[in-house]
Amino acid sequence: MKKILTAWMLMLVALLACGCGFTLSPQELYCLPKLPAEYTELDNRINTILASGAEYAAPTSGRNIQPVQLEDLDGDGQEEAVAFFRNAADEKPLKICIFTAEDQSYEQTAVIESSGTGIYSIAYSDLDQDGYTELIVGWRVTTDLQALVVYTIKSGEPVELMRSNYVRYAVTDMDQDQTQELVVLRGVDESGGLADYYNWQDGTLQLNSTAGITVTMAELSQQGRVTGGMLRDGAPALFITGVEEGTWAVTDILALRNGELSNIVLSDATGVSGEIASFESLYPADINGDGVMEVPWPVSLPGPDEEDVYYRIDWRSYDQNGTPATALSTYHDIEDGWYFLLPDAWQGEIMVSRGTVPDEASVTFYFQGQRTPQPFLRITAITGNSRNVKAVRGSRFILSRQAETIFTAELLDANTGWSLGMTEDEVRSAFNLITKEWMYGDN
């Protein structure tokens, strides 16, 4: 740093001595750079709207929640400004104002208005790949009703391309034609919902097909999630997970069959999804990083104490026919933030238990001996001020150090005599931290 400062001072002295009239005051050294003129004008335009009685009304969910957003809507390389307001005095109080940069200034070139209580979300996508970005807006109409509208401003004025009531939606390339389609999830009655598939046809966005889903909109609205991913045979799919009263997870899988949207796990016999299982705070994920989405399927795992309930998680992938295949199995310790890859040979051979003492939470794995379960492996999450000392007690070895927690394992005496026992390296390889996903909010 000292060498850099010295070089800078020498350069400054040289400039002052060159006789070229270069002067620099202390005030000029510390002054902040000025914003470009067009941003100052944009600020003036927005302040005028606010002074008229409006207030900011930024979207409340999704990736785009700023009150003023910059987006190139017409593909000319120059970003337009999209600002969100509410003016309670107007018949249509909700407004999305679009400002275009012109000659060192920003001018308002379009406004989208709506009635309702708020702007729920906005997304931007060039759905037909013509260089113009469509605006996908979720309006909060009432407490219980949302409307999804897709607008184009290609002609300068906003034009509606489609409108539907909805609970969730996804923008995705379902048919792999390099353009984005729209899947809209909406309620029908308390027994389930519908998924509408829109794609670009004959120069406009049209409803292509509709598929029934088991997940109710109430289940989807609370702890539910929509996840995009690939099937085992390489086809894109949407995994729709709803949670019933925090107890059961219902998953529908949507994919295209002969160009139409289909729920590939819907049973012909029952008319509902075959993917209904205990909810263990897990959602579809590419758990093994192979590019294919897997769905968690909890299977009861016994403990030494018959009253305790634990689960092995079988992660199942699907093909376009809805046929599942188990990719791998894990034990997930959600409370302590880790999971363990279970060898296939352990299936039907092990038990688990979890116990806690101050600053320690341990999961012990047992194999089912001839008379009593034999503990062979223990994984412990250690917290508190003494965690560094506790982490190396006895035969413990460290799996991971985190800011507040150290994860350790120890191979117990029974591990040596069991034919399916593990080495320290195998334990380290099978241990994983549960990484928390950054959720932007639903569309």
Disulfide bonds with the S-S distance in Angstrom:
none
